[in-house]
Amino acid sequence: MTAFGAASPTATRMTADERRTSAALAGIFALRMLGLFLVLPVFALEAARLPGGHDPERVGLALGIYGLTQALLQMPLGLASDRWGRKRVIQAGLAVFAAGSVWAALATHIDHLIAARALQGAGAISAAVTALLADLTRDTVRTKAMALVGASIALVFALSLVLAPPLAGAVGLSGLFALTAALTLLGMAVVQWGVPAEPARPRLPTPHALRTVLRDPALLRLNLGVLLLHTLQMALWMAVPALLVQAGLPKAAHWQVYLPALVVSFLIMGGVLFRLERRGHLAAVLRGAIGLLLLAQLALWWAAQAHAGLLALGLTLMVFFLGFNTLEASQPSLTSRLAPPSARGAALGVYNTLQSLGLFAGGALGGWLAQHHGPTAIFAGGAVVCALWLCLSWGLRAPAPAAAATAATP
């Protein structure tokens, strides 16, 4: 497949409908993820107060089982969105997530919380939301739309680091889950009244759609990429907070490093990624982003041994976030372009399944490496993974943008 040529400036500008769609769907992701992220910094401490919460394995299961049920259901719900419509599946998934949040708020035992978190994960709508975003945007602006979604998630993550401790102190873990349910209901309202009607799509029989996706070498490369990306991300969080504490920054102030690193990385990405994409270099940008992750892993490996200061850690995290956010925008955009429209939900279902498995694998592997070999092993292993990933990505080519536009005119 040949790389596409440069697109005209007019073709790369979002229409009014594309801006509205991107903002609405980014808002849905942000509202849902804010509820999840608010829980993470305080979950282990607060869950330990429940009956049965003295068992760290059960607390860990309560935290992680969300990702497992997400991984199991991303693909079926992506296929369902191909067959029965994106918005219908999104609304159903949000309703399930809200029900799980209410159950978690009412939990009186750690086992109840485990079941509630599993139900939360069953509302696996990422594939359907991403597929709807792809349906309602043109190829030439899709990476920009995906970047907006990625930015919304990253910013609510940084916001959660600031808000979670005082909110948990005021309303407790049950109050945070109740707030999550309320934010989810707000997301359902955004889907109903803020997202344009989805376009009609040709329907492909489900087994055929799945075979098409699983036999495509380029899609397989991207699926492997998102698995490795989120494995690296989760493993990183098993070691970086301790490095920041070691450098003299208390846990409650870690956002002072994360937030500037995130903001600067997005500013650089916005100034470079879309310009290079317009010139037909998206596949090269993807490989460059993997190279940045490799550089960040090597720098963190050095920092863990040299007891580096906050400035070095902050700059290294900015490099990591720049690579991570670029891949978060470019990989799903490429996946949506490479998949036929009739199998787009299936393709993004597989993609998001591998993403969820990466979250699970990164936490498990990072914890094992940290316990048995220390933080330097996490970063050394991450560097090896990035080097292999860079080699495997070398044959990837971006497809030419579709001539037809699905978006409305301004």
N, C-alpha and C positions, 0 to 999 in steps of 0.2 A: 504494500500500500504506500503510495507516495505522500510526501508531506504537502500540506496545502500552502498556497502562496499568500502573499500579504493581502489583508482585507482593507477596504477603504475606511477612512475615519467615520463616515456616515453609517456604514454597516456595523461598526463596533459600538455605536451609541445605543443605549437602552431606550426603548419606546416607553411611553407613559404606562402602558399595561405591564410591560416587563418590570419596570421599577416597582409598580404596585404589587405585582405577584411576588417578586423577590423579597420585598420588605415584609409582606404578610407571612410568607413561608419561613423566612428567617425569624420572624416574631414567634411563630409556633414553636420552632426549635428552641428559641431562647426561653420562652415561658416554661416549657417542659424541662429543659436542662437546668434552669435556675433552681427549680424545686429539687432536682436530684443533687445538684452541686452543693446546695445549702446544707444537705444532710451529711455529706462526706467528711468535712473536717471535724465533726463532733460525734459521728455515728458510734465509733467504738466506745467512747467514754459514756455516752448516754445509754446505749443499749446494755451496757454492763449493769445498769441499775434495775433492769427488768428481772423477774424471776427466771432463773436459768441462764442469765447473762454473765455469770461468773466463768463460763466455759468459753475460752477464746475461739475454739474451733467453731462453735455454734454462732458466735458473733460474726466471725469471718464468713461463714456460710450465709448468714443473713445479709451481709454486705455484698457478697459476690454472686448470689444466686440470680439476682436481677440480670446480670450479663449473660448467664447461661440460658435463661428462658428467652432473652432477646435473640441470642444466636440461633436457638432452635426455631424461632418463629419468623425471623426476618424473611427467609426465602418463601415460606408459604403465603405470608401476607403480601409480599411483592408480587407473587403469581396471582393472588386474588385481586390485586389492584389492576392487573392487566385484564382480568376477566370481568370484574364487576364495577370497576371505576375507582379512581384514586381517592376522591373526597369521601366516598362511602367508607372505604377501608380506614382512612385517617380518622374519621369521626368515631368509628367503632373502636379503634385502637386507643384513642384518647379517653373514651368512656371506660375501657378496661383499666387503663393506667390510673384514672381518677378513683375508680372503685378500689384498686389496690392501695392507693394513698390513704383513703378513708379507713380501710381496714388496718393499715399500719398505724394510723393515728389512734385507733381504738385498741391496739394490741396490749395485752396485759401479761404476756409471757414471750420469751424469746422465740419459741416455736411458732407462735402466732405471727410474729414479725417476719420469720423466715417465709411462711406461706404468703404473707402480704407482699413481700418483696418479689416473690416469684410471680404473683399476679401482676404487679407493676410491670415487670419485664415482658409479660405476655402482650402488652400494648406496644408491639414492635412496629412502629410506623415509619422508621427512618427511610426504608426503601421506597415506600409509597410517596412520602413527601418529596424525596429527591427526584423520583420519576415524574411527579407532577410539575416540579420546577423545570425539568428537562422538556416536558411536553409544552410548557407555556413560554419558553424562551428559545431564541434562535441559537444556532451553533456558535455564531461569532460573539455572542455576549454571555454564553453559558458559564464560562470560567469565572467571569465577573459576578454572576449571580451566585455561583457556588461559594465564591470568596466572601460574599456578604453573609451567607449562612455560617461559614466558618468563623468569621469575625464576631458574629452575634454570640456563638457558643463560647469562644475564647474570652470575650468580655464579660459574659455572665459568670464564667468560671472565676475570673479575677474578682468580680463583685461579690461572689459567694464567700471568698476567703476573708473579705472585710466584714460582711454582714453575719456570717454564720455564728461566731462566738457570742455576740450580744443577743442575737435572736434566740439562740438555744438557752441562754441564761434567763431570758424573759418568758419564753413559752414552752421550753423543753422540746424533746424529740417529737412528742405527739403533736405539738403545735406546728413544728416544721413540716410534718407530713400533712397536716390540715391545710397549711399554706400551699403546699404542693398541689393538693386537690383543687384548691381555689384557682391557682394559676392554670391548671389543666382545663378547667371549665372555661376560663377566659380564652384559652387557645381554641377550644371548640367554637366559641363565638367568632373568632377571627377566621376560622375555616369557613363557617357558614356565610358570613357577610363581608369578609375582606379579601377572599380569594376568587378570582374570575372563574367562570365555568370552564371545565376541562374540555379539550377538543375531542372529537370522535377519533378512535383509533381502530385500525384493523386488528382482529383478534386471531391469535395463533393458538392452536391446541396446546394445553399446558405441557405435555411431555415433549412436544416439538420445540417449544420455546426454551425449555431447560436444556435440551440437547444442543440447541444452537449456541447457547451461552457457554456451556461447559466444553464445547469443542473449539472455541475460538482462541487461538494462541495469545493474541493481544489482550483479550479479556482475562485470560489466566494470569498473564504477567501483572495486570493491574490488581487482580484479586490477591495474588501473593504479596504485592506491594502494600496493600492496606493491612494485611495480616501482620507483616513485619513492622509497619509504621506504628501500629497501636501496641504491638508487643514492646517495641523500644520505648514508647511513651510511658506505659504503665511501669515497666522496669525502672525507668528513670526516677519516678516518684518514690521508689523504694530507697533511694540513696541521696537524692538532691536535698530534701529537707534537712537531713542530718549534716550535710556539708555546710548549709547556711547557718545552722545553729553553731557548728564548730567554728565558723568564721565570725561569730559574735552577734548574730541577728536572732532574736527570740522568735518563737513560732508565730506569735500573734502579729509580727511585723513582716512576715515573708512576702506579703502582697507588695511591699515596697520594692522588691526586686522583680517579682513576677509581672506586675502591671506595666512598669516602664519597658521591660523587655518585650512584652506582648505588643504594646502600642508602637514601639519603634519598628518591630518586625513587620507589622501590618503597613506602616508607612512606606518602608522600603519595598515590600511586596507590591503595593499598589502602584509605585512608581516604576517598577521594573517588569513585573509579570505580564501585565496586560499589553504593554508596549511590545514586548518580545512576542507575545501571542499574535498580535496583529501582523507581525512580520513573518509569521509561519514557523516560529521556533519553540512551540509548546513542548514537544518531546525533549528538546535540549534543555529547556527550563526544568522539566521533571528530573532529568539526570543531574542537573546542577544542584537541585534541592537535596537529592540523595547524597551528593558530595558534601553539602553543608552539614547534613546529619552525621556523616563520617567524621568531619572535622570537629563537630561538637562532642562526639563520643571520645575522640582522642584527647581533646582539651579537658574534658571532665575526668578522664583517666589520670591525666597529669595533675589536675587540681586536687583529686582525692589523695594523691601521694605527697604533693608539695604543700598541703594545707593552705591553699590559695585564699586570698582575701575576697571581699564582697564584690569589688570592681571586676576582677577576673571572672568570678562566677556569673555576675550579671551579664557581662559581654558574651560569655559562652552560652548562657540560656537564650540570649537574643538571637544568636546564630542558630541554635536549635529550633526556636520558635519560627524563625524565618523559613527554614527548610520544612518544618512540620506544616505550617500554615499554607505554604505554597503547594505542598503535596495534597493537603486536605481540599484545596480548591481545584487543582488540576486533575487529580486521579478520578474523582467521580464525574467531572466534566467529560473526560476522555471515555469513561465507561458508557455514559449516556450517548455519546456520539457513535461509538463502535457498535453498540447493540441496535438491532432493528427496532423501530418504534413498537411493533407488536410484541416484542420480548423485553422491552426496557425495564418493566417492573421486575421480571425474572432476573435480569442482569444485575440490577441494583439490589435485589434481594440477596443474591449470592455475594455481592460485594459487601453489603452490610453484615451478612452472617460472618464473613471472614474478619470484618472489623471487630465485631463483638468477641469472636474467638481470640483475636489478638489482645483485647483488653484482659480476658481471662488468663491467657498464656503469659502475658507480661507480668501480671501480678504474681502468679504462681512461680514463674522462673526467677523473677527478680527477688522474691522473698527467699527462695532456696539459695540463690547465689549469695545474697547478702548474709544469710545465716552461716553458710559453710565456707565461703571464700572472701567475703568482704565486698565493699562497694567497688573496688577497682576491678573486680571480676565482672560486675555488671557492665561497666563501661568498655572493658576490653572485649567482652562478648558482643556488645552492641557495635563496636567498630568492625569486628569480623563480619557480622550480619550485614552491615551497610556496604562493605566492600563486595560481598557476594551479590547483594541486591543490585548494586551498580553494574556489575557485569551482566546480570540477567536482564536488566532493563535496556541494554545497549541496542537491541534490535527493534525496540518499540518505535513506531511511527504514528504521528497524529493523522487522523483522516481529514479529507477535504470537507469543509463545511457544506451543509446541504444548501441547495440553491433556493429552495422554498422556505419561506418564513412562516411560522405559526403564530407569531405575535401580531397584535393589532398595530396599526399605524398610530403615531403620536396624535 
